[in-house]
Amino acid sequence: MSNIDFEKFSKYSKPGPRYTSYPTALEFSSDFSYDEYLKFLEEEREPLSIYVHLPFCRSACYFCGCNVVFTSKEEKLSRYIEYLKKEIDILAEHIDTSREVIQFHFGGGTPTFYKAFELDEIVSYIKSKFTNWSSDAEISCEIDPRFFNEEQMKVFKKHGFNRISFGVQDLDEKVQKEIHRIQPLELTKNAVELARRYGIESINTDFIYGLPYQSLESFKKTLELSTQLNPDRVAVFNYAHVPWLMRTMRKFDETTLPTPDVKLQIFKYTIDFFESKGYKMVGMDHFAKPEDELFTAIEKGELHRNFQGYTTKGGANLIGIGLTSIGEGERYYAQNTKDMKVYEEAIDSGKLPFERGVKLSDDDFLRKAVIMELMANFHIDIKRVQREHNINFKEYFADAIEALEEFVDDGLVTITDNEIKVSTTGTLLIRNIAMAFDAYMKKYAQNKKTFSKTV
């Protein structure tokens, strides 16, 4: 990667979406009704991607922005399983359960906070209702190595899990102490080796940059140590500091957070580091070995992005099950309630725990396609967008092209008649570049407390 003026580039540090969805969750509302949601569920025929949210954790990791419930009470965990089953029963009344399942994912919380027999119970119940699983379905789980044992791994093996993602975040002791997550390298190595012994061939490790007390030098050491894990994929996320949303983040002394120019230095070094180790950059924050299917998808222009990150499983309906889960169809997003009491009351009344969502307009649908193409593949095929959406691209997106001029001037983007292409350096600022196509950004411009900083 070329030399970068980090101080100059830090001007791009501003609040912006991560674009796991478009429109973003800020546009979700009760205007999208329960009946509209059911109609979508009943009419859609695409393959299924099933996401199950297991929200429980024993204690807080202070950097975490996920919707979690802290508990040490077994009865809370087992009670939740009973409600998950009831939710699945209600879903089965509104979905053609013979549709092919091409993706399944456990997220949290800490999914492996559950005992092995409980995980077995949940997956078995889902399989009893959704019976048509693709032979090459992606079946995965997020795992905190501090809560992982062989009995759980046996359950994953039994049910055909083929991808596991281990949360690491940082390997520096001072950083770990500050973020309230003590996790020695040896513990994580043992967890990875356990998964390998049971035939898991796709292992991902998650890291976060921008945490308290991180520096370029400290993160260099973390990356060097991480090679001992030999993952097939690596995700390196920009820490989303949103203390107005997450109370645990208020525990951080903000003067200990690395500045935007230091964060850019860390991420540039991270890209160079993994590429020197034979990995290729995938999308905004992922790296994969060249033989990984994600990299193959990039070469074909078939990489997709959804709430589970980057995937090759495009064209599926994402069905969210559990507290706060989000579902996605071609023309809608739908989110379950975040309140456990409301969740249980809805299910007890025979309804799905749906709370809010958004129905995509034609403009939303078009902009979603363009933004997701940028986020996944770092370019836009102008001719293809024109053909598929029956528009004159440069007329329709005149404002966006004008907004991209500063990126063109800085050598981050090139625009021709056929494509918009982001340079290697420009990938560091892909969220900023995608924001040019976001019709909602003007609405949020005056409110600083909307999104985390892009840099």
C-alpha positions in Angstrom: 0.0 0.0 0.0 1.4 3.4 -0.9 2.5 6.0 1.6 -0.4 7.7 3.3 -0.7 11.1 4.9 -2.5 9.8 8.0 -3.0 13.3 9.4 -4.7 14.4 6.2 -6.8 11.3 6.0 -8.1 11.7 9.5 -10.3 14.5 8.2 -12.6 11.7 7.0 -13.2 10.6 10.6 -16.9 11.2 11.0 -20.0 9.3 12.1 -21.1 6.8 9.5 -22.9 3.5 9.1 -21.2 0.1 8.7 -23.8 -0.8 6.1 -24.7 -4.3 7.4 -28.1 -3.1 6.0 -29.4 -0.3 3.8 -31.5 1.5 4.9 -29.7 1.3 8.3 -31.4 0.2 11.5 -32.2 3.9 12.2 -34.9 3.7 9.6 -36.6 0.7 11.2 -39.9 1.6 12.7 -43.4 0.4 13.5 -44.6 1.9 10.2 -43.7 -1.5 8.8 -46.5 -3.5 10.2 -46.7 -7.1 11.6 -49.2 -8.0 8.8 -46.9 -6.7 6.1 -44.1 -8.8 7.6 -46.2 -12.0 7.7 -47.2 -11.4 4.1 -43.5 -11.3 3.0 -42.8 -14.5 5.0 -45.7 -16.3 3.5 -45.0 -15.3 -0.1 -41.2 -15.6 -0.4 -39.7 -18.7 -2.0 -36.0 -18.1 -1.9 -33.6 -20.3 0.0 -33.3 -19.7 3.8 -30.5 -18.3 6.0 -31.4 -18.9 9.6 -29.9 -16.8 12.4 -30.5 -17.7 16.1 -29.6 -15.1 18.8 -28.6 -16.5 22.1 -28.2 -13.3 24.1 -26.7 -14.5 27.4 -23.3 -13.7 28.8 -21.9 -14.2 32.3 -20.3 -10.7 32.4 -19.8 -7.6 30.2 -17.0 -7.1 27.8 -16.9 -3.3 27.9 -16.3 -2.8 24.2 -19.3 -4.9 23.1 -22.1 -3.2 21.2 -24.3 -6.4 21.0 -27.7 -6.8 22.6 -26.9 -9.1 25.6 -28.4 -10.3 28.9 -26.0 -10.8 31.8 -26.9 -13.7 34.0 -25.5 -16.7 35.9 -29.0 -18.3 36.4 -29.5 -21.6 34.6 -33.3 -21.2 34.7 -33.1 -18.1 32.5 -31.2 -20.0 29.9 -33.5 -23.0 29.9 -36.6 -20.8 29.9 -35.3 -19.0 26.8 -35.0 -22.3 24.9 -38.7 -23.1 25.6 -39.6 -19.7 24.1 -37.3 -20.2 21.1 -39.2 -23.4 20.4 -42.5 -21.7 20.5 -41.2 -18.9 18.2 -40.1 -21.5 15.8 -43.5 -23.2 15.9 -45.2 -19.8 15.1 -42.7 -19.2 12.3 -43.5 -22.6 10.8 -47.1 -21.5 10.4 -46.0 -18.6 8.1 -43.1 -20.0 6.2 -42.8 -22.8 3.7 -40.5 -24.9 5.9 -39.5 -27.1 2.9 -37.5 -24.3 1.4 -33.8 -25.1 1.2 -31.6 -23.9 4.2 -28.3 -22.8 2.8 -27.0 -21.0 5.9 -27.4 -21.3 9.7 -25.7 -19.2 12.3 -25.6 -19.0 16.1 -24.8 -15.5 17.4 -24.9 -13.8 20.8 -24.2 -13.1 23.5 -22.1 -16.1 24.2 -23.8 -19.1 22.4 -21.4 -21.5 24.2 -22.6 -20.2 27.5 -25.2 -22.9 26.9 -24.4 -26.5 27.8 -23.8 -29.0 25.1 -27.2 -30.8 25.5 -29.0 -27.4 25.3 -27.2 -26.5 22.1 -28.2 -29.9 20.8 -31.8 -29.4 21.8 -32.0 -26.0 19.9 -30.4 -27.3 16.7 -32.4 -30.5 16.7 -35.7 -28.6 17.1 -34.9 -26.3 14.2 -34.0 -29.3 12.0 -37.3 -31.0 13.0 -39.2 -28.0 11.5 -36.9 -26.9 8.7 -36.0 -30.3 7.0 -34.4 -29.4 3.7 -30.8 -28.5 4.4 -28.4 -28.0 1.5 -25.5 -30.5 1.4 -23.1 -27.5 1.3 -24.9 -25.3 3.8 -22.7 -22.9 5.8 -23.4 -23.9 9.5 -21.5 -21.7 11.9 -21.2 -20.4 15.5 -19.6 -17.4 17.2 -17.5 -18.6 20.1 -15.9 -17.0 23.1 -12.9 -19.3 23.8 -13.4 -18.8 27.5 -16.6 -20.8 27.3 -15.9 -23.7 25.0 -15.5 -27.4 25.6 -15.3 -30.8 23.9 -18.9 -31.8 24.6 -20.1 -28.7 22.8 -17.7 -29.4 19.9 -19.2 -32.9 19.6 -22.7 -31.4 19.2 -21.4 -29.1 16.5 -19.8 -32.0 14.7 -23.0 -34.0 15.0 -25.0 -31.3 13.3 -22.5 -30.6 10.5 -21.1 -27.3 11.7 -18.3 -26.3 9.3 -17.4 -22.8 10.3 -16.4 -21.4 13.7 -15.5 -17.8 14.6 -13.5 -17.2 17.7 -13.5 -13.8 19.4 -10.0 -12.7 20.3 -10.1 -8.8 20.1 -6.6 -8.1 21.4 -3.7 -10.1 23.0 -2.2 -7.3 25.0 -2.7 -7.8 28.8 -3.2 -4.1 29.5 -5.9 -3.8 26.8 -7.6 -7.0 27.9 -7.8 -5.8 31.5 -9.2 -2.5 30.4 -11.9 -4.0 28.2 -12.8 -6.6 31.0 -11.9 -9.6 28.9 -8.9 -11.6 30.2 -8.1 -14.2 27.5 -4.6 -15.6 27.3 -3.3 -16.7 23.9 -2.9 -20.3 25.2 -6.6 -20.5 26.0 -7.5 -19.4 22.5 -5.0 -21.8 20.9 -6.5 -24.7 22.8 -10.0 -23.7 21.6 -8.8 -23.5 17.9 -7.0 -26.8 18.2 -10.1 -28.5 19.6 -12.1 -27.3 16.6 -9.4 -28.5 14.2 -9.4 -31.9 15.8 -13.1 -32.2 15.0 -12.6 -31.4 11.4 -13.6 -27.7 11.3 -11.8 -26.5 8.1 -12.9 -22.9 8.2 -11.9 -21.0 11.3 -12.2 -17.2 11.7 -10.6 -15.0 14.4 -12.0 -11.6 15.3 -9.9 -8.7 16.3 -10.8 -5.1 17.2 -8.6 -2.0 16.7 -9.3 1.4 18.3 -9.6 0.0 21.9 -8.2 1.8 25.0 -4.4 1.7 25.3 -3.9 0.2 21.9 -1.0 1.6 19.8 0.6 0.7 16.5 3.4 -1.1 18.4 1.1 -3.0 20.7 -1.2 -4.1 17.8 1.9 -5.2 15.8 2.6 -7.7 18.7 -1.0 -8.9 18.8 -0.9 -9.6 15.1 2.4 -11.4 15.3 1.1 -13.6 18.1 -2.1 -14.3 16.3 -0.3 -16.2 13.5 0.0 -19.0 16.0 -3.7 -19.6 15.6 -3.4 -20.0 11.8 -7.0 -19.0 11.0 -8.5 -19.4 7.5 -10.2 -16.0 7.8 -9.6 -13.0 10.0 -11.9 -10.1 10.8 -10.3 -6.9 12.1 -13.1 -4.5 13.1 -12.9 -0.8 13.8 -14.1 -0.4 17.5 -17.5 1.4 17.4 -17.4 3.8 20.4 -21.1 4.6 21.1 -21.3 5.4 24.8 -24.6 7.1 24.4 -26.0 3.7 23.4 -23.9 1.3 25.5 -23.3 2.1 29.2 -20.3 -0.2 29.6 -18.4 1.9 27.1 -18.7 4.9 29.5 -16.2 3.1 31.7 -13.4 3.9 29.2 -11.3 7.0 29.6 -11.7 8.5 26.1 -8.2 9.9 26.3 -6.8 6.4 26.1 -8.5 5.6 22.8 -6.1 5.8 19.8 -6.6 8.9 17.6 -8.0 8.6 14.1 -4.5 8.9 12.4 -3.2 6.1 14.7 -6.2 3.9 13.9 -5.5 4.4 10.2 -1.9 3.5 10.8 -2.9 0.4 12.6 -5.3 -0.7 9.9 -2.9 0.0 7.1 -0.3 -2.1 8.9 -2.8 -4.8 9.5 -3.6 -5.0 5.7 0.1 -5.1 4.9 0.7 -7.7 7.6 -1.9 -10.2 6.5 -1.1 -9.8 2.8 2.6 -10.5 3.7 1.3 -13.7 5.3 -0.5 -14.8 2.2 -4.0 -13.6 3.1 -6.1 -11.4 0.7 -8.3 -8.5 1.8 -12.0 -9.3 1.6 -14.5 -6.5 1.8 -14.1 -3.8 4.4 -12.5 -5.6 7.3 -11.9 -9.3 6.5 -8.9 -11.3 5.3 -8.9 -14.8 3.8 -6.5 -17.3 2.5 -6.5 -17.3 -1.3 -8.1 -20.8 -1.4 -11.1 -19.6 0.8 -14.4 -19.4 -1.0 -14.7 -15.7 0.0 -11.7 -14.9 -2.2 -13.1 -16.9 -5.1 -16.4 -15.0 -4.8 -14.5 -11.7 -5.0 -12.9 -12.7 -8.3 -16.3 -13.6 -9.7 -17.9 -10.4 -8.2 -20.3 -12.6 -6.2 -19.4 -11.6 -2.6 -22.4 -10.5 -0.5 -22.8 -8.7 2.8 -25.5 -9.1 5.4 -25.9 -9.0 9.2 -23.6 -12.1 9.5 -20.8 -10.3 7.7 -19.4 -11.2 4.3 -20.8 -14.4 2.7 -21.0 -16.3 -0.6 -24.6 -17.2 0.2 -26.5 -14.4 -1.6 -30.1 -14.4 -2.6 -31.4 -16.0 0.6 -34.0 -14.8 3.0 -32.5 -14.2 6.4 -34.8 -15.4 9.1 -34.0 -13.9 12.6 -35.0 -16.0 15.6 -34.7 -14.9 19.2 -34.5 -11.7 21.1 -33.5 -8.7 19.0 -32.8 -10.8 15.9 -33.0 -9.2 12.5 -34.5 -10.8 9.4 -33.9 -9.7 5.8 -35.8 -10.3 2.6 -35.3 -8.8 -0.8 -37.6 -5.9 0.0 -37.7 -5.6 3.8 -35.9 -5.8 7.1 -37.7 -7.0 10.3 -36.4 -6.9 13.9 -37.6 -8.7 17.0 -38.1 -6.9 20.2 -35.1 -6.3 22.5 -37.2 -6.6 25.7 -37.4 -10.1 27.2 -40.8 -9.5 28.8 -42.3 -8.2 25.6 -40.7 -11.1 23.7 -42.3 -13.7 26.0 -45.7 -11.9 25.9 -45.8 -11.8 22.1 -45.0 -15.5 21.9 -47.5 -16.4 24.6 -50.2 -14.7 22.6 -49.3 -16.7 19.5 -47.5 -14.0 17.6 -44.0 -13.6 16.4 -41.9 -11.2 18.7 -41.7 -8.7 15.8 -41.2 -5.1 16.8 -40.1 -2.9 13.9 -38.7 -2.9 10.4 -38.7 -1.2 7.1 -40.2 -1.9 3.6 -37.8 -0.9 0.9 -38.9 1.6 -1.7 -37.6 1.3 -5.3 -35.0 3.9 -4.4 -33.9 2.0 -1.3 -33.7 -1.2 -3.3 -31.5 0.4 -5.9 -29.2 2.2 -3.4 -28.9 -1.0 -1.3 -27.6 -2.9 -4.4 -25.1 -0.2 -5.1 -23.9 0.3 -1.6 -23.6 -3.5 -0.9 -21.6 -3.9 -4.2 -19.2 -1.2 -3.0 -18.9 -2.7 0.5 -18.3 -6.2 -0.8 -16.3 -5.8 -4.0 -14.9 -2.2 -3.8 -16.3 -1.3 -7.2 -19.6 -0.6 -9.0 -20.3 -2.0 -12.4 -22.2 1.0 -13.8 -23.5 -0.8 -17.0 -24.9 -3.7 -15.0 -26.7 -1.4 -12.5 -28.2 0.5 -15.5 -29.3 -2.7 -17.1 -30.8 -4.3 -14.0 -32.5 -1.2 -12.7 -33.4 0.6 -15.9 -31.8 3.9 -15.0 -29.2 6.3 -16.4 -26.6 5.9 -13.6 -24.8 9.2 -13.8 -28.1 11.1 -14.0 -29.7 9.2 -11.1 -26.6 9.4 -8.9 -25.4 12.9 -9.9 -25.2 14.1 -6.3 -23.3 11.0 -5.3 -20.8 11.4 -8.1 -20.3 15.0 -7.1 -19.7 13.9 -3.5 -17.1 11.5 -4.7 -15.0 14.2 -6.3 -12.9 14.8 -3.2 -12.1 11.0 -3.1 -11.2 11.2 -6.8 -8.9 14.2 -6.1 -7.2 12.3 -3.2 -6.6 9.2 -5.5 -9.0 7.0 -3.6 -11.6 6.5 -6.3 -11.6 6.4 -10.1 -14.8 7.0 -12.1 -15.2 6.0 -15.8 -18.2 5.4 -18.0 -18.2 1.7 -17.1 -17.3 1.6 -13.4 -16.5 3.3 -10.1 -13.4 1.7 -8.6 -12.0 2.2 -5.1 -8.2 2.2 -4.9 -6.3 0.0 -2.4 -5.8 3.0 -0.2 -9.4 4.0 -0.6 -10.5 0.7 1.0 -9.5 2.2 4.3 -12.3 4.7 3.9 -14.9 2.5 2.2 -17.7 3.5 4.6 -17.1 7.2 3.8 -17.2 6.4 0.1 -20.4 4.4 0.4 -22.0 7.2 2.3 -22.1 9.3 -0.9 -24.9 7.0 -2.1 -26.9 7.0 1.1 -30.1 9.1 0.7 -30.6 9.3 4.5 -27.3 10.9 5.4 -28.4 14.5 5.1 -31.1 13.7 7.7 -28.4 12.6 10.2 -25.8 15.3 9.4 -26.6 17.5 12.4 -26.8 14.7 14.9 -23.4 13.4 16.1 -24.9 10.6 18.2 -26.1 8.4 15.4 -23.2 6.2 14.2 -19.7 5.3 15.3 -16.8 7.1 13.7 -15.7 5.8 10.3 -12.0 6.2 11.3 
